[in-house]
Amino acid sequence: MLKKYLFLTLVVILFSTGCLSNLPGKPLEATPTAETAQAETNAEQQPTAIIEVSTLPEGPLVWTDASTTRELPAGSSYDSAWDYCSAVGTIDTPGSEYKGSNPPDAIKQSVLQAVNVSEKDGAGHNIVWRCVDGQVMGCDLTLNQHCLTQMNLSTLPNEALVNECKKPENDQAVMPAAVAGVDSPYEWICRNGAPVMSDQGVPVDEQGYNLLIWFPVPHP
């Protein structure tokens, strides 16, 4: 009888221990699977994305709305640059409809006066012109070889800027156009080993040209 009692007591103790180990509220530790371990490893190895946001600095206005080039009637022709521009609206290079001298003497004289060059000294100067919203605009290509260079409005530094700014001796130095790019309207400075856009030195018109070297030419 005593043996039977001891046996029943042992069974009750073992059964109670098993139940207590699975009571609600006590978390069960799951054994990680191979798939779970691989996923955690991949997450640790995944590089963090770095997003660079560039904004235009305060400065001269950059126009981004393109002007309108009007289609001229078939067979039309113009001897006057001002009549031609009034008709076509905006065009970078005069089309075949313009039949006058290129450039007209009045445009050359006006541009030379704007750049403070006398007619005598400017006899061999190459003057280019275009139409912007019906206005004749002229530029002295002899003095400014980038008259017809359209500005690059990207606010991201080019490779040359990045490489130059890595040099310790260039810290706090303003980069020249030869490094920043002759088509960049922005001024760049090296700070802590990286190029930073500090200002906009060149105002740009609707067609992307440097407004500092293009001059409106009034009708004579």
Backbone hydrogen bonds in HBPLUS format (Angstrom, degrees):
<---DONOR---> <-ACCEPTOR-->    atom                        ^
c    i                          cat <-CA-CA->   ^        H-A-AA   ^      H-
h    n   atom  resd res      DA  || num        DHA   H-A  angle D-A-AA Bond
n    s   type  num  typ     dist DA aas  dist angle  dist       angle   num
A0005-TYR N   A0001-MET O   3.09 MM   4  6.38 153.2  2.17 146.0 153.1     1
A0006-LEU N   A0002-LEU O   3.00 MM   4  6.29 160.2  2.04 152.1 156.7     2
A0007-PHE N   A0003-LYS O   3.04 MM   4  6.24 156.6  2.10 147.6 153.7     3
A0008-LEU N   A0004-LYS O   3.11 MM   4  6.35 160.0  2.15 148.8 153.1     4
A0009-THR N   A0005-TYR O   3.04 MM   4  6.28 156.2  2.10 147.8 154.5     5
A0010-LEU N   A0006-LEU O   3.10 MM   4  6.32 156.0  2.16 148.1 153.5     6
A0011-VAL N   A0007-PHE O   3.14 MM   4  6.42 153.4  2.21 146.8 153.6     7
A0012-VAL N   A0008-LEU O   3.04 MM   4  6.32 159.5  2.08 150.5 155.3     8
A0013-ILE N   A0009-THR O   3.10 MM   4  6.35 158.9  2.15 149.1 154.2     9
A0014-LEU N   A0010-LEU O   3.12 MM   4  6.31 165.2  2.15 149.7 153.1    10
A0015-PHE N   A0011-VAL O   3.01 MM   4  6.15 159.1  2.06 150.0 156.0    11
A0016-SER N   A0012-VAL O   2.99 MM   4  6.14 158.0  2.04 148.9 154.5    12
A0017-THR N   A0013-ILE O   3.10 MM   4  6.28 157.6  2.15 149.4 154.8    13
A0018-GLY N   A0014-LEU O   3.27 MM   4  6.49 157.6  2.33 146.2 150.9    14
A0019-CYS N   A0015-PHE O   3.19 MM   4  6.45 150.9  2.28 144.9 152.5    15
A0020-LEU N   A0016-SER O   3.02 MM   4  6.22 164.4  2.04 154.3 157.9    16
A0021-SER N   A0017-THR O   3.25 MM   4  6.39 149.5  2.35 143.4 150.4    17
A0022-ASN N   A0019-CYS O   3.09 MM   3  5.51 156.1  2.15 110.6 117.9    18
A0023-LEU N   A0020-LEU O   3.34 MM   3  5.25 165.6  2.37 110.3 108.2    19
A0037-ALA N   A0033-THR O   3.18 MM   4  6.39 162.5  2.21 149.7 154.0    20
A0038-GLN N   A0034-ALA O   3.08 MM   4  6.25 155.5  2.14 144.8 151.0    21
A0039-ALA N   A0035-GLU O   3.02 MM   4  6.24 154.5  2.08 147.3 154.1    22
A0040-GLU N   A0036-THR O   3.06 MM   4  6.31 157.5  2.12 150.2 155.6    23
A0041-THR N   A0037-ALA O   3.07 MM   4  6.28 150.2  2.16 142.1 150.3    24
A0042-ASN N   A0038-GLN O   2.96 MM   4  6.22 157.9  2.01 149.0 154.5    25
A0043-ALA N   A0039-ALA O   3.04 MM   4  6.25 154.3  2.10 146.0 152.7    26
A0044-GLU N   A0040-GLU O   3.14 MM   4  6.36 149.2  2.24 141.6 148.9    27
A0045-GLN N   A0041-THR O   3.10 MM   4  6.34 144.2  2.23 143.7 153.4    28
A0046-GLN N   A0042-ASN O   3.04 MM   4  6.14 125.0  2.36 142.6 155.7    29
A0070-ARG N   A0088-VAL O   2.77 MM  18  4.88 168.1  1.78 146.7 147.5    30
A0076-SER N   A0073-PRO O   3.14 MM   3  5.63 156.0  2.20 137.9 136.3    31
A0078-TYR N   A0097-GLU O   2.85 MM  19  6.15 144.8  1.97 157.3 157.8    32
A0099-LYS N   A0078-TYR O   2.72 MM  21  5.66 169.0  1.73 151.3 155.3    33
A0084-TYR N   A0080-SER O   2.95 MM   4  6.13 155.3  2.01 145.6 153.2    34
A0085-CYS N   A0081-ALA O   2.91 MM   4  6.10 161.5  1.94 145.7 150.1    35
A0086-SER N   A0082-TRP O   2.96 MM   4  6.05 154.2  2.03 141.0 148.6    36
A0087-ALA N   A0083-ASP O   3.06 MM   4  6.22 142.5  2.20 139.4 148.6    37
A0087-ALA N   A0084-TYR O   3.13 MM   3  5.19 124.5  2.46  94.5 108.5    38
A0088-VAL N   A0084-TYR O   2.88 MM   4  6.10 166.3  1.90 158.7 162.1    39
A0089-GLY N   A0085-CYS O   2.87 MM   4  5.45 151.3  1.95 140.1 146.7    40
A0090-THR N   A0088-VAL O   3.09 MM   2  5.90 124.0  2.42 109.1  93.6    41
A0134-GLY N   A0089-GLY O   2.59 MM  45  4.30 160.3  1.62 136.5 129.1    42
A0091-ILE N   A0131-CYS O   2.97 MM  40  5.18 152.4  2.05 127.6 132.2    43
A0131-CYS N   A0091-ILE O   3.03 MM  40  5.18 167.1  2.05 158.0 159.3    44
A0098-TYR N   A0095-GLY O   3.12 MM   3  5.93 162.1  2.16 120.5 125.1    45
A0107-ILE N   A0104-PRO O   3.09 MM   3  5.41 126.5  2.39 104.9 117.8    46
A0108-LYS N   A0104-PRO O   3.15 MM   4  6.52 162.2  2.19 155.2 160.1    47
A0109-GLN N   A0105-ASP O   2.91 MM   4  6.10 166.6  1.92 156.2 159.5    48
A0110-SER N   A0106-ALA O   3.08 MM   4  6.13 156.6  2.14 138.2 144.6    49
A0111-VAL N   A0107-ILE O   3.00 MM   4  6.18 162.4  2.03 152.8 156.8    50
A0112-LEU N   A0108-LYS O   2.95 MM   4  6.09 166.9  1.97 153.8 157.7    51
A0113-GLN N   A0109-GLN O   3.05 MM   4  6.15 151.9  2.13 142.1 149.7    52
A0114-ALA N   A0110-SER O   3.03 MM   4  6.27 146.9  2.14 139.2 148.4    53
A0114-ALA N   A0111-VAL O   3.03 MM   3  4.95 114.6  2.48  91.6 107.8    54
A0115-VAL N   A0111-VAL O   3.04 MM   4  6.38 141.3  2.19 148.4 158.2    55
A0117-VAL N   A0112-LEU O   2.81 MM   5  5.01 175.5  1.82 153.0 153.0    56
A0116-ASN N   A0113-GLN O   3.19 MM   3  4.97 161.3  2.23 100.4 104.5    57
A0122-GLY N   A0118-SER O   2.78 MM   4  5.89 138.9  1.95 147.5 160.6    58
A0125-HIS N   A0122-GLY O   3.05 MM   3  5.05 163.1  2.08 108.0 113.1    59
A0141-LEU N   A0126-ASN O   2.80 MM  15  5.42 135.4  2.00 160.7 174.4    60
A0128-VAL N   A0139-CYS O   2.99 MM  11  5.46 164.4  2.01 161.7 163.8    61
A0139-CYS N   A0128-VAL O   2.91 MM  11  5.46 149.9  2.00 157.1 160.9    62
A0130-ARG N   A0137-MET O   2.96 MM   7  5.42 148.8  2.06 148.6 157.5    63
A0137-MET N   A0130-ARG O   2.94 MM   7  5.42 164.9  1.96 159.3 159.9    64
A0132-VAL N   A0135-GLN O   2.88 MM   3  5.09 161.0  1.92 144.9 151.3    65
A0135-GLN N   A0132-VAL O   2.92 MM   3  5.09 164.5  1.94 114.2 118.1    66
A0217-VAL N   A0136-VAL O   2.80 MM  81  5.40 164.9  1.82 154.3 152.2    67
A0138-GLY N   A0215-PHE O   2.84 MM  77  5.31 161.7  1.88 148.2 151.9    68
A0215-PHE N   A0138-GLY O   2.87 MM  77  5.31 164.9  1.89 151.8 156.7    69
A0144-ASN N   A0140-ASP O   2.91 MM   4  6.02 154.6  1.97 150.1 158.6    70
A0147-CYS N   A0144-ASN O   3.17 MM   3  5.75 141.8  2.32 128.4 124.7    71
A0149-THR N   A0146-HIS O   3.08 MM   3  4.85 166.3  2.10 104.1 107.4    72
A0151-MET N   A0208-GLY O   2.60 MM  57  5.24 168.1  1.61 161.4 157.7    73
A0152-ASN N   A0183-ASP O   2.56 MM  31  5.44 169.3  1.57 155.4 157.4    74
A0162-VAL N   A0158-ASN O   3.19 MM   4  6.53 162.1  2.22 151.5 156.4    75
A0163-ASN N   A0159-GLU O   2.96 MM   4  6.19 162.5  1.99 153.8 158.0    76
A0164-GLU N   A0160-ALA O   2.96 MM   4  6.11 162.6  1.99 150.4 155.2    77
A0165-CYS N   A0161-LEU O   2.99 MM   4  6.07 158.1  2.04 150.9 156.5    78
A0166-LYS N   A0163-ASN O   3.29 MM   3  5.37 148.1  2.40  98.2 107.4    79
A0167-LYS N   A0164-GLU O   3.18 MM   3  5.67 157.4  2.23 109.8 116.4    80
A0170-ASN N   A0167-LYS O   2.96 MM   3  5.61 160.3  2.00 121.1 127.5    81
A0171-ASP N   A0168-PRO O   3.20 MM   3  5.60 169.0  2.21 116.5 118.0    82
A0173-ALA N   A0170-ASN O   2.94 MM   3  5.14 156.2  2.00 134.9 132.0    83
A0172-GLN N   A0190-CYS O   2.55 MM  18  5.02 153.5  1.62 143.1 149.7    84
A0190-CYS N   A0173-ALA O   3.03 MM  17  5.57 156.5  2.09 145.1 150.7    85
A0175-MET N   A0188-TRP O   2.87 MM  13  5.63 160.2  1.91 148.9 155.7    86
A0179-VAL N   A0176-PRO O   2.99 MM   3  5.57 147.3  2.10 112.9 121.6    87
A0180-ALA N   A0176-PRO O   2.93 MM   4  6.20 173.7  1.94 158.2 159.1    88
A0181-GLY N   A0177-ALA O   2.66 MM   4  5.07 145.6  1.77 134.3 141.7    89
A0184-SER N   A0181-GLY O   3.02 MM   3  5.36 164.0  2.04 118.0 118.7    90
A0201-GLY N   A0185-PRO O   2.89 MM  16  5.82 123.1  2.22 145.3 162.1    91
A0202-VAL N   A0185-PRO O   3.13 MM  17  4.70 150.0  2.23 143.0 140.7    92
A0187-GLU N   A0199-ASP O   2.75 MM  12  5.10 168.1  1.77 141.6 142.9    93
A0198-SER N   A0187-GLU O   2.83 MM  11  5.68 147.4  1.94 147.2 157.3    94
A0189-ILE N   A0196-VAL O   2.88 MM   7  5.31 163.0  1.91 151.7 156.7    95
A0196-VAL N   A0189-ILE O   2.76 MM   7  5.31 155.8  1.82 153.0 161.4    96
A0191-ARG N   A0194-ALA O   2.91 MM   3  5.45 174.8  1.91 154.1 154.3    97
A0194-ALA N   A0191-ARG O   3.13 MM   3  5.45 154.4  2.20 109.3 116.9    98
A0211-LEU N   A0203-PRO O   3.00 MM   8  5.64 169.6  2.01 150.2 152.1    99
A0205-ASP N   A0209-TYR O   3.07 MM   4  5.57 158.5  2.12 148.0 154.2   100
A0208-GLY N   A0205-ASP O   2.93 MM   3  5.26 159.8  1.97 113.6 120.1   101
A0213-ILE N   A0210-ASN O   3.37 MM   3  6.03 162.0  2.40 115.0 119.2   102
